[in-house]
């Protein structure tokens, strides 16, 4: 995936329904780290 150097919009990663699955959460956060994400939003159901 290619990313523009002159980014003209914000990118948001929405995460939800984690249900205490720490392994899946770590995988998603690792994926987010490799992308040009400006903000992470938690939509709920963490526990």
N, C-alpha and C positions, 0 to 999 in steps of 0.2 A: 504494500500500500504506500502510495506516495503522498507526501504532505507538502503543501505550499509554504514557501518561506514567508510570503506576504499574506498571512492569514487574516481574513476579513470577517470572521464570525467566531463565536465562542463554541467550544465543544463541551458537551455535558455527558457524563456517564451516569446512568441511573441504575442503582442496585436495589434489589428487594428480595423478600422471601428467603432470607439466609437460613433461618431456622437452626441456628447454632452449628451449621456445617462449616467448620473452620477451614477444612481442606478446599472446599469449593470457593469460599471467600478469598483465601490466599491465591488461588489460581486466577480469579477474576481481578484482584488487585494487581497481580503481576502483569496481566494482560493490559490493564489500564495504564500501568506505569510505562509500557512500551509504546503507547499511543500519545498523541499530542492533546491530552484532555485538560481542559481549564478548570473543571469543577466536577466533583462527585456528589450526587444527590442520593440519599437513602430514602426509599419510599416506604420502609417499614418492615414488619415481621422479622426482626433480628433474632429474637429468642425462639 
